[in-house]
């Protein structure tokens, strides 16, 4: 730590269990998010730690945008090809 950096300015690294509790999900799901790259983490041997800013980044990436639900519903109501023919959904 250099002289200009205080302990409160350092990034907080949290365990998978702590992140799972913060996000109100299982540890298993949290590990899956880390494995698929959705949640950024650092690895020390077999142990993963997640920086606080990675949690903020995940939440901002997953935030629902206004009108997104209506767009998703419109996309899902369009017919799709199933087995070479159009199928209503």
C-alpha positions as CSV (number, residue, x, y, z in Angstrom):
1,X,0.0,0.0,0.0
2,X,1.5,3.4,-0.9
3,X,1.2,6.5,1.3
4,X,-1.6,8.1,-0.8
5,X,-3.8,5.0,-0.5
6,X,-5.8,4.4,2.6
7,X,-7.3,1.1,3.7
8,X,-10.8,2.3,2.8
9,X,-9.7,3.1,-0.8
10,X,-8.5,-0.5,-1.4
11,X,-10.8,-2.8,-3.2
12,X,-12.7,-5.1,-0.8
13,X,-12.5,-8.8,-1.9
14,X,-15.4,-10.9,-0.8
15,X,-15.8,-14.7,-0.6
16,X,-18.3,-16.6,-2.8
17,X,-20.4,-17.2,0.3
18,X,-20.5,-13.4,1.1
19,X,-21.4,-12.5,-2.5
20,X,-24.1,-15.1,-2.6
21,X,-25.6,-13.6,0.5
22,X,-25.4,-10.1,-0.9
23,X,-27.1,-11.2,-4.2
24,X,-29.5,-13.4,-2.3
25,X,-28.7,-16.5,-4.4
26,X,-27.0,-19.8,-3.8
27,X,-23.2,-20.2,-3.7
28,X,-23.6,-22.7,-6.5
29,X,-25.2,-20.1,-8.8
30,X,-22.6,-17.5,-7.8
31,X,-19.9,-20.0,-8.8
32,X,-21.6,-20.6,-12.1
33,X,-21.7,-16.8,-12.8
34,X,-17.9,-16.7,-12.1
35,X,-17.3,-19.8,-14.3
36,X,-19.1,-18.4,-17.3
37,X,-17.5,-14.9,-16.9
38,X,-20.6,-13.1,-15.9
39,X,-19.2,-12.2,-12.5
40,X,-15.5,-11.1,-12.4
41,X,-13.4,-12.7,-9.7
42,X,-9.8,-13.4,-8.8
43,X,-8.5,-16.9,-7.9
44,X,-6.0,-17.7,-5.2
45,X,-5.3,-21.5,-5.6
46,X,-8.8,-23.0,-5.3
47,X,-10.4,-20.0,-3.6
48,X,-12.3,-17.3,-5.5
49,X,-12.7,-13.7,-4.3
50,X,-14.9,-11.1,-5.8
51,X,-14.1,-7.4,-5.8
52,X,-16.9,-5.1,-4.7
53,X,-16.8,-3.3,-8.0
54,X,-17.4,-6.6,-9.8
55,X,-20.7,-6.9,-7.9
56,X,-21.7,-3.4,-8.9
57,X,-20.8,-4.2,-12.5
58,X,-22.9,-7.3,-12.5
59,X,-25.9,-5.5,-11.1
60,X,-25.6,-2.7,-13.6
61,X,-25.3,-5.2,-16.5
62,X,-28.3,-7.1,-15.4
63,X,-30.5,-4.1,-14.6
64,X,-33.8,-4.0,-16.4
65,X,-34.1,-1.1,-18.8
66,X,-37.4,0.7,-19.1
67,X,-39.5,-0.8,-21.9
68,X,-37.4,-4.0,-22.0
69,X,-40.2,-6.2,-20.9
70,X,-42.5,-5.0,-23.7
71,X,-39.7,-5.5,-26.3
72,X,-39.1,-9.1,-25.0
73,X,-42.8,-10.0,-25.1
74,X,-43.0,-8.7,-28.7
75,X,-40.0,-10.8,-29.7
76,X,-41.4,-13.9,-28.1
77,X,-44.8,-13.5,-29.8
78,X,-43.2,-13.7,-33.3
79,X,-43.5,-17.1,-35.0
80,X,-40.4,-19.2,-35.2
81,X,-39.3,-22.0,-37.6
82,X,-39.6,-25.4,-35.9
83,X,-38.7,-28.5,-37.9
84,X,-38.7,-26.6,-41.2
85,X,-42.1,-25.0,-40.8
86,X,-43.4,-21.9,-39.0
87,X,-44.8,-22.6,-35.5
88,X,-46.9,-20.2,-33.4
89,X,-45.5,-19.7,-30.0
